[in-house]
Amino acid sequence: RYWRDWSSDVCSSDLYEYMNEKTPTAVKLQDSAIQLASSRNFIKGLMIGYNAKGNAYSYIGKNNDALKNYFKALDYAILEKNKKRIGKCYNNIGIIYDVMGFYDKALDYHFKSLAIKEELKDEKGIRFSKINIATVYYNLKEYAKSLTYSKQVLVLARKAEDTESEALTYSNIANIYMNKLIVDSAIIYYNKALIIEKQLNRTMDVAGVYNGLAQCYIFKNDFK
């Protein structure tokens, strides 16, 4: 799973960024908001609006359209000299490149995002960027690098008491060990993830962990 960056600014234009992007009317509503922001030369609204539209296209798998809108959001963020928002745009662009299989570009944008978040001392953003970097390395089958960044996230997540990131990272580490056929270690980390996911009552993620554990026991011929 990836971490998308959402707006943390509070203003009336945020409404359409927090709406459900999976609804059929999402893009149409965002277009209306963008048109209104454009008519008033409201740069912040345009910046947020194009990012939200990118999210909408991303959720329905229209990656080229998502990328196009994220780059528009980036242009407005640069125009406003909003470093925090620039970092968010870099992150979301990196996710799309990763999904599309352009891993070098994905890493480039994730590291750009990480550099800005480190400059701004955005601890939550740093965790998100490192999770996404670990994900790209995992997709590249560079498991040692993926493990390095995942373990960095664990340290940061525990310090911040960010149980959601901690659980996700346990699952990611388990996936790495499973792919390296270090199955007993994978089981340990899946079980760590399972405890937290149950506490958070995240049913879909609990199901995902059970699936991972099942794969481990299949490999061990423990069919019962």
N, C-alpha and C positions, 0 to 999 in steps of 0.2 A: 504494500500500500504506500502511496505517496502522500506527502504533506503539501497541500496547496496553501499559498499565503492569501489570507483574506484581509479586508480593510479593518484597521483598529481605530480609524478616525470616526468621530461621531458627527454626522450631519444628515440632513434630510435626504441627500442623494445616495446614502448608503442603503436605503430601503431595498432597491432592486438588486443589490449585491448579496443580500442575505436571503432572498427569496429562493424557492425551490427551483433550481436550474433544470430539473427534469420535466417540468410542466411544459406542455406544447406551446403555451403563450409566452414562455420566458424570453426568447429572443425578441419577439415583437414588443414586449414591454420594455426591454432594455433599449431597443431602437428608439422608442418614444422618449425615454429618459435621456438618451444621448442627443437626440434632436433638440430637446428642450435645453440641455446644457450648452449645446453648440450655439443656439440662438441667443444665449446670454453670455457667451464667451466664458463659461464657467469651467475652467481648466481642470479643477479637481473633480468635477462631475464627469467630465469626459474621460479622465484617467481611470476613475473607478468603474464607469460604465463599460468601457471597452474591456477591462479586466473581467467584469462580471459576464459579459457576452462571450469572452474566451472560455470562461468556466462552463457556460451553458453548452457550447459546442464540444468542449472536451468530454463532458459527461455523456454525450450521445455519439461520441466516436468520430466527430468531424474534425480531425486533427489539423488539417490545413487551415480551416476556418478559425479554429482556436488559436493557432499560431499567428495568423494575420491580425487578430484582435489583440492578442497579448503584445505584439510589436507596436500597435497603435497606442495601447496603454503606456508602453515604455516611452514612446515619443513624447507623450504629454507629461510623464513623470520627469523626463529629462528637461523639458521646457520649464517645468515648475521648480526644477532643482530639488526635487523631493527624494532624498537618498533612500529613505525607508521604503518608499513606494518603488523606486528603481530596483532595490533588492528583491522586492516581492515579484516584480515582473520578470526579473532574471530567473527566479526560482520556477515560476510557472512555465516559462519558455523551456527551461531545462527539462521539466517533466514531459512536455510534449515531444521534445527531441528524443528522450529516452523511450517513450512509447512507440515512436516511429522507427526506432532502431539506429538513430544517429547518435551513437554513444559519445563520440569525441565532442560533438557540439553540446550534448547534454552536460557533460562534465565541465566544459568551458563555462557555461552559464551558471551552473550550480556553484562553481568556485568563485565566480564573480559575485554571486549573491552572498556567499559565505563571507567574503572579504568585507562587503558593506556591513553585514550584520555584526561582524567582529569589531569594525570601526565604531559602530553605533552602540556596542555593548548590548545588543539585543539577544539575550540569553535564550529565549524561546525560539527566535529565528535561527540561531546557531544550531540548536538541536534539530530543527526541521531540515536545515540544509545538509547537515551531516547524515541524517537518515536518508535523504534523497541521494547523496553521493554514494553511500553504502549500497543503495539499491542499484545504481548504475553499475558499480563494480561487480555486484552480484550477477547482473544480466550479462556482463562481459566475462563471467566465470573467473574473475580475478578475486578469488575467495579470501585470500590473505588481506588484501586491501579493504574488502568489504567488512571483514571481521574487525580490522583495526578501527574503522570509523564507527562500527556498531558498538564496540566496547567503549569508545569515547562518549557516544550518546548515552550509554548506560550510566556512566559516571555523572554526566550532567543531569540526566533525568532523576536519578536518586537524590542528587543535591537539591534539585528544584521541587522534589516530591511530585514529579510529573508521571503519574502512574500509567497514563495512556501511552506515552512515548516508551516507558519502560516495558510495558507488556508487548507492544509492537516490536521492540528491539529484541526481546527474548525470542519471539517467533522468528524474526529475521536471522538471528544467530543459529537457531535450531535448523532453519532451512539450509544455512551454509554447511553446518556439520553433516546434515543428511546428504547433501550433494558431494561432500568429501568422504562419505560412507563411514563417518565416525558416529555411528548410530546411537550408542549409549549416551554420548554427549548431547546429541539432538533431543533424545527423550528427556534428559534433565532440563533443557531449556524450554521445550514445549510445556513441560509441567509447571515451570516457573510462570510462563505466560498464562497458562490455564487458570492458575490461582487468581491472578489479577483480573483476567477477563471475566471470570465468574463474579468477582467482587464488583466490577463495573457494570455487570448485567448486560454485556454486549453479546447478544445471542449469536449473531453471525460470526463474530470473531472467535467465540467459544467453539462453534462448529468447525471453523477453519483449523483451530488447534487440534481438535479431535481427529480431523482428517490427516493432519501431519503425523500425529501419534500412530494412527492406523498404518500409514505407510512405513513407519519405522518397524512396527511389529510384523508386517508382511515381510520386510527384508530379513528379519530375524527368524522367519518361519514360525512365529508364535501366532498361529491363526486364531486361537481361542481369544 
